[in-house]
């Protein structure tokens, strides 16, 4: 693959490298190879001819509501930050007294400032393609770092990519947790 725009349709006769992106026409979804020398599922004798085996392909998983959602599969670098942001409702009275209440059941949402450092072109393209395909609107599932390591729904409205040198790219992304 040479850029995030020219994604080829999944082909049963191609061997894919890790982070290669394919478009599955029948399912109308993008998938990302999890391993090198990844054959299409058809090459695996146990798979039907029109299916991608999720053991070797990432991009979609089933969430706790049994919905199939996009899944961000890449792990960030260690210098990423997690910012819990409580949602509160503030009531201010005339005499200067105020009252604060939790807003909603899931009222502490996370904002993640993630860094993906020193990634090769293939991985950087896959990360940027995933974010580009969601376009800041479609939510996706991601497992934040500990101690917040529970799969949650996020959106990403801004990200940037910085090439450091040949085949070495840094990507920064801001993930905002969204309530269901």
C-alpha positions in Angstrom: 0.0 0.0 0.0 1.3 3.4 -0.8 -1.3 5.7 0.9 -4.5 5.8 2.9 -6.7 6.5 -0.1 -5.8 3.6 -2.5 -7.0 0.6 -0.5 -7.4 -2.6 -2.6 -10.3 -5.0 -2.3 -9.6 -8.1 -0.3 -8.2 -10.8 -2.7 -8.1 -14.5 -2.0 -4.9 -14.9 -4.0 -2.7 -12.3 -2.2 -0.5 -12.8 0.8 -0.7 -9.8 3.1 1.9 -8.2 5.4 1.2 -6.9 9.0 -0.8 -3.7 8.9 -1.9 -4.1 5.3 -5.3 -2.6 4.8 -8.0 -4.4 2.7 -11.6 -3.5 1.8 -14.0 -6.4 2.1 -16.6 -5.7 -0.6 -19.3 -8.1 0.8 -19.1 -6.8 4.3 -18.3 -3.2 3.2 -15.6 -2.9 5.9 -11.9 -2.2 6.1 -9.7 -4.8 7.8 -6.1 -4.6 9.0 -3.7 -7.5 8.9 -2.5 -8.6 12.4 0.4 -10.7 11.2 3.0 -11.0 8.4 2.4 -13.6 5.7 -1.4 -13.4 6.3 -3.2 -15.3 3.7 -6.8 -14.6 3.0 -9.2 -16.8 4.9 -9.8 -18.8 1.7 -6.2 -20.0 1.9 -7.1 -21.5 5.3 -9.0 -24.7 4.6 -11.5 -24.1 7.5 -12.8 -20.7 6.4 -15.7 -20.0 4.0 -14.7 -18.2 0.8 -16.4 -14.9 1.5 -15.2 -14.4 5.1 -12.2 -12.8 6.8 -11.0 -14.7 9.9 -10.8 -12.3 12.9 -7.9 -14.3 14.3 -5.7 -12.8 11.7 -7.5 -9.6 10.8 -8.3 -6.6 13.0 -10.7 -3.7 12.6 -14.1 -4.9 14.0 -15.2 -6.6 17.1 -18.5 -7.2 19.0 -19.1 -4.8 21.9 -21.0 -5.4 25.1 -24.3 -4.6 23.4 -23.6 -7.2 20.7 -23.1 -4.5 18.1 -20.2 -4.9 15.6 -18.0 -1.8 16.1 -14.7 -0.6 14.6 -11.8 -1.6 16.9 -8.6 0.4 17.1 -6.0 -2.3 17.5 -2.7 -0.4 17.8 -0.9 0.1 21.1 0.3 3.6 21.9 3.8 4.5 23.1 4.5 5.0 26.9 4.5 8.8 26.8 0.8 9.0 26.1 -1.5 10.6 28.7 -5.0 9.7 30.1 -7.2 12.5 31.4 -10.4 11.6 33.3 -13.0 14.4 32.8 -15.9 14.3 35.3 -19.2 15.7 33.9 -21.0 17.7 36.6 -24.1 19.8 36.8 -23.5 23.0 38.7 -26.4 25.0 40.3 -25.5 28.4 41.6 -27.9 30.1 44.1 -28.2 33.9 44.7 -26.6 33.8 48.1 -23.4 32.4 46.7 -24.0 28.8 47.7 -23.6 26.2 44.9 -24.5 22.6 44.5 -22.7 20.1 42.2 -24.2 16.8 41.0 -23.0 14.0 38.7 -24.3 14.4 35.2 -25.5 11.0 33.9 -24.6 7.5 35.0 -21.3 7.3 33.2 -20.1 10.7 34.2 -16.3 10.4 34.2 -15.2 10.2 30.6 -11.6 9.8 29.4 -9.7 12.1 27.1 -6.5 10.3 25.8 -3.6 12.1 24.2 -1.9 9.2 22.5 1.5 9.0 20.8 2.5 6.3 18.4 6.3 6.8 18.0 8.8 5.2 15.6 6.3 3.3 13.6 7.1 2.1 10.1 5.2 3.4 7.1 2.9 0.4 7.0 1.8 0.8 10.6 1.5 4.6 10.4 -0.6 4.3 7.2 -2.9 1.8 8.9 -3.4 4.0 12.0 -4.0 7.1 9.9 -6.3 5.2 7.6 -8.4 3.9 10.6 -8.8 7.4 12.0 -9.4 8.9 8.5 -12.2 6.4 7.8 -14.0 7.3 11.1 -13.7 11.0 10.1 -14.2 12.2 13.7 -17.8 11.1 13.7 -18.0 7.3 13.9 -17.2 5.9 17.4 -14.8 3.0 17.8 -13.7 0.7 20.5 -10.3 1.0 22.2 -8.7 -0.4 25.3 -6.9 2.4 27.2 -3.8 1.8 29.2 -3.9 0.7 32.8 -5.5 1.5 35.3 -8.3 2.5 32.9 -8.0 -0.7 30.9 -11.7 -1.4 30.1 -12.8 -1.4 26.4 -14.6 1.9 25.8 -16.1 3.9 22.9 -14.1 6.9 21.6 -14.1 9.3 18.7 -11.0 11.0 17.3 -11.5 14.5 15.9 -7.9 15.4 15.5 -4.6 13.6 14.8 -1.3 14.4 13.2 1.5 12.5 11.5 5.2 13.5 11.6 7.7 11.6 9.5 11.0 11.5 11.5 13.2 9.9 8.8 12.9 7.1 6.3 10.3 4.5 7.4 10.0 6.1 10.8 6.8 8.0 11.6 5.2 9.5 14.7 1.5 9.9 15.0 -0.4 11.8 17.7 -4.1 11.4 18.3 -6.6 12.8 20.8 -9.3 10.3 21.7 -12.5 11.5 23.5 -14.7 8.9 25.2 -18.3 9.1 24.3 -21.3 7.9 26.2 -23.3 5.2 24.6 
